[in-house]
């Protein structure tokens, strides 16, 4: 992945929020992201598809859910960009709200799946 492609992907606030949630949580299904971000499923899925096609995230079907995670083969420079974005002050409050909403979600598929 080239730097210009990564920065174009991350320039959209929805995609940036999705990527940072995946960075923090390791793996999430679409329903968890829609709940945390308070966005519609089609909107989140459309952005995740763009991230997947670009090679930034991977998807995996687990029963009825599709889980997403960052591609572990991302280069170190790309991970450093994500770390810097996560440390940025401007998005910190939004990230905390997203994480708090996710923590409030009942019957999270990834937690139910892991418990099974």
C-alpha positions as CSV (number, residue, x, y, z in Angstrom):
1,X,0.0,0.0,0.0
2,X,1.3,3.4,-0.9
3,X,1.2,6.4,1.5
4,X,-1.1,8.4,-0.8
5,X,-3.6,5.5,-0.9
6,X,-3.5,5.2,2.9
7,X,-4.0,8.9,3.5
8,X,-6.9,9.0,1.0
9,X,-8.5,6.1,2.8
10,X,-8.0,7.7,6.2
11,X,-9.2,11.1,5.0
12,X,-12.8,10.0,5.4
13,X,-13.9,10.3,9.1
14,X,-16.0,7.1,9.0
15,X,-13.2,5.0,7.6
16,X,-10.7,6.6,10.1
17,X,-13.0,5.8,13.0
18,X,-13.5,2.2,11.8
19,X,-9.8,1.6,11.4
20,X,-9.0,3.1,14.8
21,X,-11.7,0.9,16.4
22,X,-10.2,-2.1,14.8
23,X,-6.7,-1.1,15.9
24,X,-8.0,-0.8,19.5
25,X,-10.3,-3.9,19.5
26,X,-8.4,-6.3,17.2
27,X,-11.5,-7.7,15.6
28,X,-15.1,-6.4,15.3
29,X,-18.2,-7.4,13.3
30,X,-20.2,-4.9,11.3
31,X,-23.0,-4.8,13.9
32,X,-20.5,-3.8,16.6
33,X,-19.1,-1.0,14.5
34,X,-22.6,0.3,13.5
35,X,-23.5,0.3,17.2
36,X,-20.3,2.1,18.4
37,X,-20.3,4.6,15.6
38,X,-24.0,5.2,15.6
39,X,-24.2,4.7,11.8
40,X,-26.3,2.6,9.5
41,X,-25.2,-0.8,8.5
42,X,-25.0,-0.1,4.8
43,X,-22.8,3.0,5.4
44,X,-20.4,1.1,7.6
45,X,-20.3,-1.9,5.3
46,X,-19.6,0.3,2.3
47,X,-16.6,1.9,4.0
48,X,-15.3,-1.5,5.3
49,X,-15.5,-2.8,1.7
50,X,-13.3,0.0,0.5
51,X,-10.8,-0.7,3.3
52,X,-10.8,-4.4,2.5
53,X,-10.4,-3.8,-1.3
54,X,-7.4,-1.5,-0.5
55,X,-5.8,-4.2,1.6
56,X,-6.0,-2.3,4.9
57,X,-8.4,-4.8,6.6
58,X,-9.3,-8.5,6.3
59,X,-12.7,-10.1,6.8
60,X,-13.7,-13.5,8.2
61,X,-17.1,-15.1,8.4
62,X,-17.9,-16.5,11.8
63,X,-21.3,-18.0,11.7
64,X,-23.8,-15.3,10.7
65,X,-21.3,-12.5,11.3
66,X,-18.5,-11.1,9.3
67,X,-15.6,-9.9,11.4
68,X,-13.0,-7.4,10.3
69,X,-9.5,-6.8,11.5
70,X,-6.4,-4.9,10.4
71,X,-4.3,-6.8,8.0
72,X,-1.4,-8.0,10.1
73,X,1.0,-7.7,7.1
74,X,0.6,-3.9,7.0
75,X,4.0,-2.2,6.8
76,X,5.5,-0.6,9.9
77,X,5.2,2.9,8.5
78,X,1.4,2.3,8.0
79,X,1.0,1.1,11.6
80,X,3.0,4.2,12.8
81,X,0.5,6.4,10.9
82,X,-2.4,4.7,12.7
83,X,-0.6,5.0,16.0
84,X,-0.1,8.8,15.3
85,X,-3.8,9.2,14.3
86,X,-4.9,7.4,17.5
87,X,-2.7,9.6,19.6
88,X,-4.0,12.8,17.9
89,X,-5.9,15.1,20.3
90,X,-8.6,16.0,17.8
91,X,-10.1,12.6,17.5
92,X,-9.4,11.4,21.1
93,X,-12.8,12.5,22.4
94,X,-14.7,10.8,19.6
95,X,-12.7,7.6,20.0
96,X,-13.5,7.5,23.7
97,X,-17.2,7.9,23.0
98,X,-17.0,5.2,20.3
99,X,-15.3,2.8,22.8
100,X,-17.7,3.6,25.6
101,X,-20.7,2.9,23.3
102,X,-19.1,-0.4,22.2
103,X,-18.6,-1.4,25.9
104,X,-22.3,-0.8,26.5
105,X,-23.4,-3.1,23.7
106,X,-25.2,-6.2,25.0
107,X,-24.8,-9.6,23.4
108,X,-21.7,-8.6,21.4
109,X,-21.2,-11.2,18.7
110,X,-17.4,-11.3,19.1
111,X,-17.7,-11.8,22.8
112,X,-20.5,-14.5,22.4
113,X,-18.4,-16.2,19.7
114,X,-15.3,-16.2,21.9
115,X,-17.3,-17.6,24.8
116,X,-18.7,-20.5,22.7
